[in-house]
Amino acid sequence: MNPFTTRFGRAARSIAWRQLRVMVSKPALILPSVIFPLFFFAAFAGGLSAVSEAPNFDYPNYTTFQYVFVLMQSAIFGGVFTGFAIASDFELGFARRMLLATHSRSALIGGYAMAALARALLVWVVVTVVALATGAEIAGSVGDLLEILVIAVMLNFAATLFASGMAMRFRTLQAAPLIQLPAFLIIMTAPVYVPRDLIEGWVATVATVNPMTATLEAARNLIIGAPAETLLALGVAAGLIAVTINWARTGLRRAEAAG
Amino acid sequence: MNVAAATLRAGLGGVNVGTLTQVGYLARRSITRTVRQPILIIPSLVFPLFLLAVNSSGLEAATLLPGFPTDSYLTFALGLTFMQGALFATMGAGQSIAGDIQHGFFNRLQLTPLRGPALIAGQLAGVTLQGLIQGGAYLIIALAFGAHLEAGPAGVPVLFALSALVGVAFGSLGLAIGLRTGNGEAVQGVFPLMFVLLFLSSGALPRDLIENDWFQFVATINPVSYLIEGFRSLFVTGWDGEALALAFGVALAVLAFGMWAATAALRGRMERT
């Protein structure tokens, strides 16, 4: 059975289509999610490349090192920006009307997740073109790159579920900092600038238990054609989805109860 | 406090005394508002300190690079922290005046004999206080976590003076934007630009250690680099006359531009309303 022809599929597709049309008709909504990763890429890969000359920095190309970070960061922020869109839809009353009109209400989350993925794919294409043009090197096989894509898609889905859960609980754009802050914390306490071995102090401890670390390290290994701990990264991403799917589902129940 | 009555009373006095009194009342209101609304101060304390903590752990390896000026990245990164705090002042000042306009307080002020310069100076008092509180907090916390101030105790007043001056300078820019737009969201919209100025600077590495030519060029023409380097010189070098002169010079230039822009925006708004 084609999932897109089921009631769930049709509703999710309609919501995703609407989201994409809103994005296309209002570039101001899509621009931040494209510009911010590019800006971080420019600031980190451009300004900090000398850090790669520090003793024991054992990664071949700093631009590639930062490209992978920006890829994963944009996967997460793609979900966060979708959370803003959901909160805005609740504030304007559209999401409530959708709750009344949709037979399968979880299709709401499915539709927003599809739109979040489309948004992230656009950002990844732009970031990849810029990264390759500015010196990033890809030594991994097609299979390795597909695994990076799978990790990024899973992170994007988990972030969308988390942001949906928050947006449906608060149903106002004023909750934007609450949606953004955990994402910012999880991103910045991963090995952003240097490999984990070179991080010192409390961030080193936090990075060890930060789920973002496993996904980031696996993707950085895959892109240079030296896969390591990919299964761990996939497992961590799947675990994040398992936790956040419940978070999104209970958020939807709260929104339904609020009427 | 009845600011309108106070400014009326002030308006009856001599020109100099009147303006000073008006500044005093508005400054007291601005300071009271800053103190009563911790939400205005807390983000400007927490975010720069969080970034300082993350950067000082994540980039400690940079201190091993040949030519890096100190063996403590925490000490090195403090310049960026002070500058980040000043950029929050831009938002604070802009949002305060935009709030006054949106809530009608500004219109009521215009019914009084309040002078324009008094309004601008008074509004900036809260920003100055915010800059001093931030500077004190950054310094105490950083020293407690092992940073060192190479300039010694005599460097503290210079650090506070530069912190307050940079805060007022960027606050005047925020004020200009707030007066021009009269909208808090529009003021928030400027934040990404401030973020770009902060990150495309010599905040993370000394300029001579930046490898990419285009980034080094951008950091060199970015005035924020010189402000950061002024703060940093007190922590890392001790007394570097050139770095301090450039920092104070750039801050004064930003202040002059900000005051001109704020005065022009105020004049335009008074004509419109």
Chai-1 contact restraints between the chains, C-beta under 6 A:
chainA,res_idxA,chainB,res_idxB,connection_type,confidence,min_distance_angstrom,max_distance_angstrom,comment,restraint_id
A,A43,B,F199,contact,1.0,0.0,6.0,A-B,restraint_1
A,G46,B,N212,contact,1.0,0.0,6.0,A-B,restraint_2
A,G46,B,F215,contact,1.0,0.0,6.0,A-B,restraint_3
A,G47,B,A204,contact,1.0,0.0,6.0,A-B,restraint_4
A,G47,B,I210,contact,1.0,0.0,6.0,A-B,restraint_5
A,G47,B,F215,contact,1.0,0.0,6.0,A-B,restraint_6
A,L48,B,A204,contact,1.0,0.0,6.0,A-B,restraint_7
A,S49,B,E211,contact,1.0,0.0,6.0,A-B,restraint_8
A,A50,B,L65,contact,1.0,0.0,6.0,A-B,restraint_9
A,A50,B,L209,contact,1.0,0.0,6.0,A-B,restraint_10
A,A50,B,E211,contact,1.0,0.0,6.0,A-B,restraint_11
A,V51,B,A62,contact,1.0,0.0,6.0,A-B,restraint_12
A,A54,B,A61,contact,1.0,0.0,6.0,A-B,restraint_13
A,A54,B,L64,contact,1.0,0.0,6.0,A-B,restraint_14
A,A54,B,L65,contact,1.0,0.0,6.0,A-B,restraint_15
A,P55,B,L64,contact,1.0,0.0,6.0,A-B,restraint_16
A,M188,B,V54,contact,1.0,0.0,6.0,A-B,restraint_17
A,V192,B,G58,contact,1.0,0.0,6.0,A-B,restraint_18
A,Y193,B,G58,contact,1.0,0.0,6.0,A-B,restraint_19
A,Y193,B,L59,contact,1.0,0.0,6.0,A-B,restraint_20
A,V194,B,A61,contact,1.0,0.0,6.0,A-B,restraint_21
A,L198,B,A61,contact,1.0,0.0,6.0,A-B,restraint_22
A,I199,B,S57,contact,1.0,0.0,6.0,A-B,restraint_23
A,I199,B,G58,contact,1.0,0.0,6.0,A-B,restraint_24
A,E200,B,S57,contact,1.0,0.0,6.0,A-B,restraint_25
A,E200,B,E60,contact,1.0,0.0,6.0,A-B,restraint_26
A,G201,B,S57,contact,1.0,0.0,6.0,A-B,restraint_27
A,V203,B,V54,contact,1.0,0.0,6.0,A-B,restraint_28
A,V203,B,S57,contact,1.0,0.0,6.0,A-B,restraint_29
A,V203,B,G58,contact,1.0,0.0,6.0,A-B,restraint_30
